[in-house]
Amino acid sequence: MSTPTLFRAIADLPLTIESVALRRRASDTSSGFERVSTTFRLRGGGELGRGEDVTYDAPDHDALFADPERDPRTTVDGLGFEAAFAGEWTFREFSRHLDDVDLFPVGEPERKTGYPYRRWAVESAAMDLALRQADTDLPSILGREAAPVTFAASTRLGEPPTADRVTAIAERVPGIGFKLDPTDDWTDAVVDDLPTEQVRVLDLKGLYEGTEVDQEPDPEFYEWVLESFPNAVIEDPAITDETRHVFEGEEHRVSWDYPIDGVESVEALPWEPEWLNVKPSRFGTLESLSDTIEWARERDVTLYGGGQFELGVGRDQLHALASVFYPDAPNDVAPRVFNDPDVPDRLPATPLAPAAAARGFEF
């Protein structure tokens, strides 16, 4: 019997939602900004399902709370979510229902990405709850075993760039891989100080627009990166008339992240990829995520997980997905402590071991 797809395995699970609560979290990060997220907490049948909204703009989270800074940081629903979500569903029915629910009742999000990010928070909470109500977990319902998850540490090098943070992490976690974001102020001296053989992925961020991390496409810079890190996967270059020649013969090293939000987006890439970064929140729905994973599996595309500075359950759920679909990849899902502004004296080793008795959508 063939293994069911992720969506088919979950779609017909019964789902009872009785109440909704929200929790705001905030934390400083190694990238120099305060991360804010909101956890959607769905209760029903004596169980709790959780999902994390990783919308980047703090005002989009603050709008959900009368007093965002109050303590405790949990508030019961007051924006109509409980009335919109409560009921007896299958997971498929609930997902379809969300098409007509306004998840930003106070006003439109700062950026359009807020829509799929919040949709994923609700869908992942609903999946967690449905699995728990069925007294099962993700690997079991897929007919698989939970595998240990290999992860890479993702970090920027500061201003001016130095290898200090990378070498500090490498000393604490021997053999760990890295996902780094090259910038045009990197130098040969900086690269010489890096453990280049441990750099697994380099994110060129060539497709971002209007953010603090944008990198303009530059063929000379791209060539320098390719030559300086001959064994690394190159993520999100901007393929233009000026840069296309740089990647001729190197297409097998190129991965995509920012534009990937479903099968259609993958098929619109400049060439059929051999690598893809999977960030579930970009897909919005479990069905879109599932379809894309299956598209990649059918074509032997290598997948690896991507994180977005999750502060709560979202990071654990990334581990759960990686565990059943791409456990040995250079997953950018290092435990949250790797994002602390200062490198701690002790850090978790890779790979991460799954829990002995996981339930729901947890690792």
C-alpha positions as CSV (number, residue, x, y, z in Angstrom):
1,M,0.0,0.0,0.0
2,S,1.4,3.4,-1.0
3,T,2.2,5.9,1.7
4,P,-0.5,8.7,2.0
5,T,0.4,12.2,1.2
6,L,0.6,14.6,4.2
7,F,-2.7,16.2,3.4
8,R,-4.6,13.0,2.6
9,A,-3.4,11.5,5.9
10,I,-4.9,14.4,7.9
11,A,-7.8,15.6,5.7
12,D,-10.5,13.3,7.1
13,L,-9.6,13.4,10.8
14,P,-12.4,14.7,13.0
15,L,-11.8,18.1,14.5
16,T,-13.7,19.6,17.4
17,I,-13.0,23.2,18.3
18,E,-14.6,24.7,21.4
19,S,-12.5,27.7,22.3
20,V,-9.6,29.9,21.0
21,A,-6.9,31.8,22.9
22,L,-3.9,33.8,21.7
23,R,-0.4,34.2,23.3
24,R,2.1,36.9,22.3
25,R,5.8,36.2,22.6
26,A,8.8,38.5,22.0
27,S,12.5,38.0,22.1
28,D,15.7,39.7,20.8
29,T,17.6,37.9,18.1
30,S,21.1,37.5,16.8
31,S,20.1,39.4,13.7
32,G,19.5,42.5,15.7
33,F,15.7,42.8,15.8
34,E,13.0,41.9,18.2
35,R,11.0,38.9,17.1
36,V,7.3,38.9,17.9
37,S,5.0,36.0,17.3
38,T,1.5,34.9,18.3
39,T,0.5,31.4,19.2
40,F,-3.0,30.3,18.3
41,R,-4.3,27.9,20.9
42,L,-7.4,25.8,19.9
43,R,-9.1,23.7,22.5
44,G,-11.6,20.9,22.1
45,G,-12.4,17.5,23.5
46,G,-10.0,18.0,26.4
47,E,-7.1,18.6,24.1
48,L,-5.0,21.7,23.1
49,G,-3.7,22.3,19.6
50,R,-1.1,25.1,18.9
51,G,0.3,26.9,15.9
52,E,2.6,29.9,15.6
53,D,2.0,33.0,13.5
54,V,5.4,34.1,12.3
55,T,4.3,37.4,10.6
56,Y,7.4,39.6,10.9
57,D,5.7,43.0,11.7
58,A,5.1,43.5,15.4
59,P,2.0,45.8,14.8
60,D,0.2,42.8,13.1
61,H,0.6,40.9,16.3
62,D,-0.1,43.8,18.6
63,A,-3.4,44.4,16.9
64,L,-4.7,41.1,18.3
65,F,-4.2,42.3,21.9
66,A,-5.8,45.1,23.9
67,D,-2.5,45.5,25.8
68,P,0.3,43.6,24.1
69,E,2.8,44.1,26.9
70,R,0.6,42.9,29.8
71,D,1.5,39.9,31.9
72,P,0.4,37.2,31.7
73,R,0.8,37.2,27.9
74,T,-2.2,35.0,27.2
75,T,-5.5,36.5,26.2
76,V,-8.8,34.8,25.4
77,D,-10.3,35.4,22.0
78,G,-11.9,38.7,21.6
79,L,-11.8,39.3,17.8
80,G,-14.4,36.8,16.6
81,F,-12.0,33.9,16.0
82,E,-13.9,31.7,18.5
83,A,-17.2,32.2,16.7
84,A,-15.5,31.6,13.4
85,F,-13.6,28.5,14.3
86,A,-15.9,26.7,16.8
87,G,-17.7,23.6,15.6
88,E,-17.5,20.0,14.5
89,W,-15.4,19.5,11.4
90,T,-13.1,17.3,9.5
91,F,-9.7,18.9,9.0
92,R,-10.5,19.3,5.3
93,E,-13.8,21.0,6.0
94,F,-12.1,23.4,8.5
95,S,-9.4,24.3,6.0
96,R,-11.9,25.0,3.3
97,H,-13.9,27.1,5.8
98,L,-10.8,29.3,6.5
99,D,-11.0,30.5,2.9
100,D,-13.9,32.7,4.1
101,V,-12.6,33.8,7.5
102,D,-10.9,37.2,8.0
103,L,-7.8,36.4,9.9
104,F,-6.9,40.1,10.1
105,P,-10.1,41.5,11.6
106,V,-8.4,44.7,12.9
107,G,-6.9,45.7,9.5
108,E,-4.8,44.4,6.7
109,P,-1.3,43.1,7.5
110,E,1.7,45.3,7.0
111,R,2.9,42.9,4.2
112,K,1.0,40.4,2.1
113,T,3.0,37.6,3.5
114,G,1.0,38.0,6.7
115,Y,-1.9,36.3,5.1
116,P,-0.3,32.9,4.5
117,Y,1.8,33.1,7.7
118,R,-1.3,33.5,9.9
119,R,-3.3,30.9,7.8
120,W,-0.5,28.4,8.5
121,A,-0.6,29.2,12.2
122,V,-4.3,28.3,12.3
123,E,-4.0,25.3,10.1
124,S,-1.0,23.9,12.0
125,A,-2.9,24.4,15.3
126,A,-5.9,22.6,13.8
127,M,-3.7,19.8,12.6
128,D,-2.1,19.5,16.1
129,L,-5.5,19.4,17.7
130,A,-7.0,16.9,15.2
131,L,-4.0,14.5,15.7
132,R,-4.3,14.8,19.5
133,Q,-8.0,14.2,19.4
134,A,-7.3,11.1,17.4
135,D,-4.6,10.1,20.0
136,T,-1.9,9.9,17.3
137,D,1.1,11.8,16.0
138,L,2.4,12.8,12.6
139,P,4.8,9.9,11.9
140,S,2.2,7.3,12.9
141,I,-0.5,8.6,10.7
142,L,1.9,8.7,7.8
143,G,3.1,5.2,8.5
144,R,6.6,6.3,9.1
145,E,9.2,6.4,11.9
146,A,10.4,9.6,13.4
147,A,14.0,10.1,12.5
148,P,16.7,12.3,14.2
149,V,16.9,15.7,12.5
150,T,20.2,17.2,11.2
151,F,20.3,21.0,11.4
152,A,22.5,23.8,10.3
153,A,23.2,26.9,12.3
154,S,22.0,30.1,10.5
155,T,23.7,33.4,11.3
156,R,24.8,36.7,9.9
157,L,28.3,37.9,10.4
158,G,27.6,41.4,11.8
159,E,28.8,44.8,10.8
160,P,31.6,44.8,9.9
161,P,31.5,41.1,9.1
162,T,33.7,38.7,11.1
163,A,33.8,35.0,11.5
164,D,33.6,35.3,15.3
165,R,30.1,34.0,15.8
166,V,30.5,31.1,13.4
167,T,33.8,30.0,15.0
168,A,32.3,30.2,18.4
169,I,29.4,27.9,17.4
170,A,31.7,25.6,15.6
171,E,33.8,25.2,18.7
172,R,30.8,24.3,20.8
173,V,29.2,22.0,18.3
174,P,31.9,20.0,16.4
175,G,30.9,19.1,12.9
176,I,27.8,21.4,12.7
177,G,26.9,22.8,9.3
178,F,26.1,26.5,8.6
179,K,23.7,28.5,6.6
180,L,25.1,31.9,6.0
181,D,24.0,35.1,4.2
182,P,26.9,36.5,2.2
183,T,26.9,40.3,1.8
184,D,28.9,42.5,-0.5
185,D,31.0,43.7,2.4
186,W,32.5,40.2,2.9
187,T,36.2,39.9,2.1
188,D,38.7,37.1,1.3
189,A,40.0,37.6,4.8
190,V,36.6,36.9,6.4
191,V,36.2,33.8,4.2
192,D,39.6,32.6,5.2
193,D,38.5,32.7,8.9
194,L,35.4,30.7,8.2
195,P,35.2,26.9,8.4
196,T,34.3,26.8,4.7
197,E,34.0,23.0,4.6
198,Q,31.2,23.2,7.1
199,V,29.2,25.9,5.2
200,R,26.3,24.0,3.6
201,V,24.0,26.7,2.3
202,L,24.7,30.3,1.3
203,D,21.6,32.6,1.0
204,L,22.2,35.4,-1.5
205,K,18.8,37.0,-0.7
206,G,18.6,38.2,-4.3
207,L,14.8,38.0,-4.5
208,Y,13.9,40.2,-1.5
209,E,12.6,43.7,-2.1
210,G,12.2,46.5,0.4
211,T,13.8,44.7,3.3
212,E,16.9,45.3,5.3
213,V,18.6,42.2,4.0
214,D,18.1,42.8,0.2
215,Q,21.2,42.1,-1.9
216,E,21.3,43.6,-5.4
217,P,22.3,41.0,-8.1
218,D,25.9,41.4,-8.9
219,P,27.6,38.9,-11.3
220,E,31.1,39.5,-9.9
221,F,29.9,39.0,-6.3
222,Y,28.0,35.8,-7.3
223,E,31.1,34.4,-9.0
224,W,33.2,35.2,-6.0
225,V,30.7,33.4,-3.7
226,L,30.6,30.3,-6.0
227,E,34.4,30.1,-6.1
228,S,34.9,30.8,-2.4
229,F,32.5,28.0,-1.3
230,P,32.7,25.3,-4.0
231,N,30.7,22.7,-2.0
232,A,27.9,24.9,-0.8
233,V,24.3,25.1,-2.0
234,I,23.5,28.6,-3.3
235,E,20.1,29.9,-2.3
236,D,17.9,32.6,-4.0
237,P,20.2,34.2,-6.5
238,A,18.5,36.8,-8.8
239,I,18.7,35.3,-12.3
240,T,18.9,38.2,-14.7
241,D,20.4,38.8,-18.1
242,E,23.6,39.9,-16.3
243,T,23.8,37.0,-13.8
244,R,22.5,34.0,-15.8
245,H,25.9,33.1,-17.2
246,V,27.3,32.8,-13.7
247,F,25.2,29.7,-13.0
248,E,25.7,27.9,-16.3
249,G,26.8,24.5,-15.3
250,E,26.1,25.2,-11.7
251,E,22.3,24.9,-11.7
252,H,22.6,21.7,-9.6
253,R,23.9,23.8,-6.7
254,V,21.1,26.4,-6.8
255,S,18.2,26.3,-4.3
256,W,15.1,28.4,-3.9
257,D,13.3,29.7,-0.8
258,Y,11.7,33.1,-0.9
259,P,9.4,32.5,-4.0
260,I,8.3,29.0,-3.0
261,D,4.7,28.9,-1.8
262,G,3.2,26.1,-3.9
263,V,3.7,23.9,-6.9
264,E,2.9,26.7,-9.3
265,S,5.8,28.8,-7.9
266,V,8.2,25.9,-8.3
267,E,7.2,25.3,-11.9
268,A,7.8,29.0,-12.6
269,L,11.5,28.9,-11.6
270,P,14.1,29.6,-14.2
271,W,14.9,25.8,-14.4
272,E,13.6,22.7,-12.6
273,P,15.4,22.8,-9.2
274,E,17.4,20.1,-7.5
275,W,17.1,21.8,-4.1
276,L,14.2,23.6,-2.3
277,N,13.9,25.2,1.1
278,V,10.6,24.4,2.7
279,K,9.1,27.1,5.0
280,P,5.6,25.8,5.8
281,S,4.3,29.3,6.6
282,R,4.9,30.5,3.1
283,F,2.4,27.9,1.8
284,G,-0.4,28.9,4.1
285,T,-2.3,25.7,3.8
286,L,-1.4,22.1,4.6
287,E,-2.7,21.1,1.2
288,S,-0.3,23.4,-0.7
289,L,2.6,22.3,1.4
290,S,1.7,18.6,0.9
291,D,1.4,19.0,-2.9
292,T,4.8,20.7,-3.1
293,I,6.5,18.0,-1.0
294,E,5.0,15.3,-3.2
295,W,6.0,17.2,-6.4
296,A,9.6,17.3,-5.1
297,R,9.7,13.7,-4.0
298,E,8.5,12.5,-7.4
299,R,11.4,14.3,-9.0
300,D,14.1,13.5,-6.5
301,V,14.4,17.2,-5.5
302,T,16.3,17.5,-2.2
303,L,14.3,19.3,0.4
304,Y,15.4,21.0,3.6
305,G,13.5,22.9,6.2
306,G,13.7,26.6,6.8
307,G,13.0,28.6,10.0
308,Q,11.8,32.1,10.7
309,F,13.0,32.9,14.2
310,E,10.1,31.0,15.7
311,L,9.7,31.6,19.5
312,G,7.4,28.8,20.4
313,V,5.8,25.6,19.1
314,G,6.5,26.6,15.5
315,R,10.1,25.6,15.7
316,D,9.2,22.2,17.2
317,Q,6.7,21.6,14.3
318,L,9.5,22.3,11.8
319,H,11.5,19.6,13.4
320,A,8.5,17.2,13.2
321,L,8.1,17.8,9.4
322,A,11.8,17.5,8.8
323,S,11.8,14.2,10.8
324,V,9.5,12.5,8.5
325,F,10.3,14.1,5.1
326,Y,13.9,15.4,5.1
327,P,15.8,14.4,8.3
328,D,19.3,14.3,6.9
329,A,19.2,17.6,4.9
330,P,21.0,20.8,6.0
331,N,17.8,22.0,7.8
332,D,17.9,25.6,8.8
333,V,15.9,24.7,12.0
334,A,18.5,24.9,14.7
335,P,17.0,25.1,18.2
336,R,15.9,28.5,19.3
337,V,19.0,29.1,21.5
338,F,21.1,29.4,18.4
339,N,19.3,32.7,17.7
340,D,20.2,34.3,21.0
341,P,22.1,37.5,20.6
342,D,25.1,36.1,22.5
343,V,26.4,32.6,21.8
344,P,25.7,30.5,24.9
345,D,28.5,28.4,26.5
346,R,26.5,25.2,25.8
347,L,24.5,24.4,22.7
348,P,22.5,21.4,21.5
349,A,24.3,18.9,19.2
350,T,23.1,17.8,15.8
351,P,21.1,15.6,15.0
352,L,18.2,16.3,17.3
353,A,16.6,13.1,18.7
354,P,12.7,12.8,18.5
355,A,10.7,12.5,21.7
356,A,10.0,8.9,22.9
357,A,6.2,9.5,23.0
358,A,5.3,12.5,20.9
359,R,1.6,13.4,20.3
360,G,0.0,15.6,17.8
361,F,2.1,17.8,15.7
362,E,5.2,17.7,17.8
363,F,8.7,16.3,17.4
